[in-house]
Amino acid sequence: MHVRTQAWLARKCLVSQMSVSRWERGECVPSRPQRALVASALGVDAGALFREVLDAEMAA
């Protein structure tokens, strides 16, 4: 089993580990292109993973 760390996700998404940490703490969210990379790396649907973000963007 592969351990998925912030460093692992950062490499997959072409961002710094600090960026991943900020996403986890809710300080910011990934950009639209980064969301696709995050979802792909985790093997999940981007729409489902970022539903709240998408809903907030639609309401704005």
PAPAFI-6026 format. One record per residue: residue in three letters; residue number from 1; x, y, z of N, C-alpha, C in turn. Coordinates in steps of 0.02 Angstrom, whole numbers, plus 50000, padded with zeros to 5 digits. Layout:
N
<atom resn="ALA" resi="NUM" n_east="X" n_north="Y" n_up="Z" ca_east="X" ca_north="Y" ca_up="Z" c_east="X" c_north="Y" c_up="Z"/>
...
END
This chain:
60
<atom resn="MET" resi="1" n_east="50043" n_north="49940" n_up="50000" ca_east="50000" ca_north="50000" ca_up="50000" c_east="50044" c_north="50062" c_up="50000"/>
<atom resn="HIS" resi="2" n_east="50027" n_north="50110" n_up="49958" ca_east="50064" ca_north="50172" ca_up="49953" c_east="50037" c_north="50223" c_up="50003"/>
<atom resn="VAL" resi="3" n_east="50081" n_north="50250" n_up="50043" ca_east="50061" ca_north="50302" ca_up="50091" c_east="50057" c_north="50368" c_up="50053"/>
<atom resn="ARG" resi="4" n_east="50000" n_north="50400" n_up="50059" ca_east="49990" ca_north="50464" ca_up="50025" c_east="50000" c_north="50521" c_up="50074"/>
<atom resn="THR" resi="5" n_east="50053" n_north="50557" n_up="50063" ca_east="50071" ca_north="50613" ca_up="50107" c_east="50059" c_north="50678" c_up="50072"/>
<atom resn="GLN" resi="6" n_east="50067" n_north="50732" n_up="50108" ca_east="50063" ca_north="50798" ca_up="50077" c_east="50116" c_north="50805" c_up="50023"/>
<atom resn="ALA" resi="7" n_east="50176" n_north="50780" n_up="50037" ca_east="50230" ca_north="50784" ca_up="49988" c_east="50213" c_north="50745" c_up="49925"/>
<atom resn="TRP" resi="8" n_east="50183" n_north="50686" n_up="49932" ca_east="50163" ca_north="50646" ca_up="49875" c_east="50112" c_north="50683" c_up="49833"/>
<atom resn="LEU" resi="9" n_east="50060" n_north="50711" n_up="49865" ca_east="50008" ca_north="50747" ca_up="49829" c_east="50037" c_north="50809" c_up="49796"/>
<atom resn="ALA" resi="10" n_east="50081" n_north="50843" n_up="49830" ca_east="50112" ca_north="50903" ca_up="49802" c_east="50150" c_north="50886" c_up="49738"/>
<atom resn="ARG" resi="11" n_east="50187" n_north="50831" n_up="49738" ca_east="50223" ca_north="50811" ca_up="49677" c_east="50175" c_north="50795" c_up="49621"/>
<atom resn="LYS" resi="12" n_east="50120" n_north="50761" n_up="49636" ca_east="50071" ca_north="50743" ca_up="49585" c_east="50036" c_north="50805" c_up="49556"/>
<atom resn="CYS" resi="13" n_east="50029" n_north="50857" n_up="49597" ca_east="49992" ca_north="50917" ca_up="49576" c_east="50037" c_north="50974" c_up="49554"/>
<atom resn="LEU" resi="14" n_east="50102" n_north="50962" n_up="49556" ca_east="50151" ca_north="51012" ca_up="49535" c_east="50147" c_north="51076" c_up="49576"/>
<atom resn="VAL" resi="15" n_east="50137" n_north="51068" n_up="49642" ca_east="50135" ca_north="51124" ca_up="49688" c_east="50181" c_north="51109" c_up="49748"/>
<atom resn="SER" resi="16" n_east="50188" n_north="51156" n_up="49792" ca_east="50228" ca_north="51145" ca_up="49852" c_east="50189" c_north="51107" c_up="49904"/>
<atom resn="GLN" resi="17" n_east="50225" n_north="51077" n_up="49950" ca_east="50192" ca_north="51042" ca_up="50006" c_east="50154" c_north="51093" c_up="50048"/>
<atom resn="MET" resi="18" n_east="50179" n_north="51154" n_up="50052" ca_east="50144" ca_north="51206" ca_up="50090" c_east="50076" c_north="51220" c_up="50060"/>
<atom resn="SER" resi="19" n_east="50071" n_north="51219" n_up="49993" ca_east="50005" ca_north="51229" ca_up="49961" c_east="49956" c_north="51176" c_up="49982"/>
<atom resn="VAL" resi="20" n_east="49978" n_north="51113" n_up="49982" ca_east="49934" ca_north="51058" ca_up="50003" c_east="49913" c_north="51067" c_up="50076"/>
<atom resn="SER" resi="21" n_east="49960" n_north="51087" n_up="50117" ca_east="49945" ca_north="51100" ca_up="50188" c_east="49892" c_north="51154" c_up="50195"/>
<atom resn="ARG" resi="22" n_east="49898" n_north="51207" n_up="50156" ca_east="49849" ca_north="51262" ca_up="50159" c_east="49780" c_north="51238" c_up="50135"/>
<atom resn="TRP" resi="23" n_east="49778" n_north="51194" n_up="50085" ca_east="49714" ca_north="51166" ca_up="50062" c_east="49682" c_north="51126" c_up="50118"/>
<atom resn="GLU" resi="24" n_east="49723" n_north="51085" n_up="50151" ca_east="49697" ca_north="51043" ca_up="50205" c_east="49669" c_north="51084" c_up="50263"/>
<atom resn="ARG" resi="25" n_east="49701" n_north="51140" n_up="50278" ca_east="49679" ca_north="51182" ca_up="50333" c_east="49622" c_north="51228" c_up="50314"/>
<atom resn="GLY" resi="26" n_east="49603" n_north="51228" n_up="50250" ca_east="49548" ca_north="51269" ca_up="50227" c_east="49567" c_north="51342" c_up="50217"/>
<atom resn="GLU" resi="27" n_east="49631" n_north="51357" n_up="50213" ca_east="49653" ca_north="51426" ca_up="50203" c_east="49642" c_north="51450" c_up="50131"/>
<atom resn="CYS" resi="28" n_east="49641" n_north="51403" n_up="50085" ca_east="49628" ca_north="51418" ca_up="50015" c_east="49607" c_north="51353" c_up="49982"/>
<atom resn="VAL" resi="29" n_east="49588" n_north="51357" n_up="49919" ca_east="49570" ca_north="51297" ca_up="49881" c_east="49613" c_north="51295" c_up="49818"/>
<atom resn="PRO" resi="30" n_east="49622" n_north="51236" n_up="49791" ca_east="49661" ca_north="51230" ca_up="49729" c_east="49627" c_north="51268" c_up="49672"/>
<atom resn="SER" resi="31" n_east="49667" n_north="51291" n_up="49625" ca_east="49639" ca_north="51322" ca_up="49564" c_east="49601" c_north="51268" c_up="49525"/>
<atom resn="ARG" resi="32" n_east="49563" n_north="51289" n_up="49476" ca_east="49525" ca_north="51240" ca_up="49437" c_east="49570" c_north="51187" c_up="49405"/>
<atom resn="PRO" resi="33" n_east="49625" n_north="51207" n_up="49372" ca_east="49669" ca_north="51154" ca_up="49344" c_east="49698" c_north="51108" c_up="49398"/>
<atom resn="GLN" resi="34" n_east="49715" n_north="51137" n_up="49455" ca_east="49743" ca_north="51096" ca_up="49510" c_east="49691" c_north="51047" c_up="49537"/>
<atom resn="ARG" resi="35" n_east="49628" n_north="51066" n_up="49537" ca_east="49575" ca_north="51022" ca_up="49562" c_east="49573" c_north="50958" c_up="49521"/>
<atom resn="ALA" resi="36" n_east="49581" n_north="50965" n_up="49455" ca_east="49582" ca_north="50906" ca_up="49412" c_east="49641" c_north="50861" c_up="49429"/>
<atom resn="LEU" resi="37" n_east="49699" n_north="50891" n_up="49443" ca_east="49758" ca_north="50852" ca_up="49461" c_east="49749" c_north="50817" c_up="49528"/>
<atom resn="VAL" resi="38" n_east="49719" n_north="50852" n_up="49576" ca_east="49707" ca_north="50822" ca_up="49642" c_east="49660" c_north="50762" c_up="49635"/>
<atom resn="ALA" resi="39" n_east="49606" n_north="50772" n_up="49600" ca_east="49557" ca_north="50718" ca_up="49591" c_east="49588" c_north="50659" c_up="49555"/>
<atom resn="SER" resi="40" n_east="49626" n_north="50672" n_up="49504" ca_east="49658" ca_north="50618" ca_up="49467" c_east="49707" c_north="50580" c_up="49511"/>
<atom resn="ALA" resi="41" n_east="49747" n_north="50616" n_up="49549" ca_east="49796" ca_north="50585" ca_up="49593" c_east="49762" c_north="50540" c_up="49645"/>
<atom resn="LEU" resi="42" n_east="49704" n_north="50562" n_up="49669" ca_east="49668" ca_north="50525" ca_up="49721" c_east="49620" c_north="50473" c_up="49692"/>
<atom resn="GLY" resi="43" n_east="49610" n_north="50475" n_up="49626" ca_east="49566" ca_north="50426" ca_up="49594" c_east="49493" c_north="50438" c_up="49608"/>
<atom resn="VAL" resi="44" n_east="49473" n_north="50502" n_up="49614" ca_east="49403" ca_north="50519" ca_up="49627" c_east="49379" c_north="50571" c_up="49577"/>
<atom resn="ASP" resi="45" n_east="49314" n_north="50582" n_up="49576" ca_east="49284" ca_north="50632" ca_up="49532" c_east="49294" c_north="50702" c_up="49561"/>
<atom resn="ALA" resi="46" n_east="49320" n_north="50747" n_up="49519" ca_east="49333" ca_north="50816" ca_up="49542" c_east="49269" c_north="50850" c_up="49565"/>
<atom resn="GLY" resi="47" n_east="49214" n_north="50839" n_up="49531" ca_east="49151" ca_north="50870" ca_up="49550" c_east="49128" c_north="50849" c_up="49619"/>
<atom resn="ALA" resi="48" n_east="49136" n_north="50786" n_up="49634" ca_east="49117" ca_north="50761" ca_up="49700" c_east="49165" c_north="50785" c_up="49754"/>
<atom resn="LEU" resi="49" n_east="49229" n_north="50785" n_up="49738" ca_east="49279" ca_north="50805" ca_up="49787" c_east="49273" c_north="50879" c_up="49805"/>
<atom resn="PHE" resi="50" n_east="49257" n_north="50920" n_up="49756" ca_east="49256" ca_north="50993" ca_up="49767" c_east="49185" c_north="51021" c_up="49762"/>
<atom resn="ARG" resi="51" n_east="49135" n_north="50982" n_up="49779" ca_east="49065" ca_north="51003" ca_up="49774" c_east="49052" c_north="51071" c_up="49807"/>
<atom resn="GLU" resi="52" n_east="49076" n_north="51081" n_up="49868" ca_east="49063" ca_north="51143" ca_up="49904" c_east="49094" c_north="51203" c_up="49868"/>
<atom resn="VAL" resi="53" n_east="49154" n_north="51193" n_up="49842" ca_east="49189" ca_north="51246" ca_up="49805" c_east="49150" c_north="51263" c_up="49743"/>
<atom resn="LEU" resi="54" n_east="49129" n_north="51213" n_up="49705" ca_east="49091" ca_north="51224" ca_up="49645" c_east="49025" c_north="51259" c_up="49659"/>
<atom resn="ASP" resi="55" n_east="48991" n_north="51239" n_up="49712" ca_east="48928" ca_north="51271" ca_up="49730" c_east="48938" c_north="51345" c_up="49747"/>
<atom resn="ALA" resi="56" n_east="48992" n_north="51359" n_up="49784" ca_east="49006" ca_north="51429" ca_up="49802" c_east="49023" c_north="51471" c_up="49741"/>
<atom resn="GLU" resi="57" n_east="49059" n_north="51441" n_up="49693" ca_east="49076" ca_north="51478" ca_up="49633" c_east="49014" c_north="51492" c_up="49591"/>
<atom resn="MET" resi="58" n_east="48968" n_north="51445" n_up="49589" ca_east="48907" ca_north="51455" ca_up="49551" c_east="48863" c_north="51509" c_up="49583"/>
<atom resn="ALA" resi="59" n_east="48865" n_north="51514" n_up="49649" ca_east="48823" ca_north="51563" ca_up="49684" c_east="48851" c_north="51633" c_up="49679"/>
<atom resn="ALA" resi="60" n_east="48916" n_north="51639" n_up="49665" ca_east="48948" ca_north="51705" ca_up="49663" c_east="48931" c_north="51743" c_up="49600"/>
END
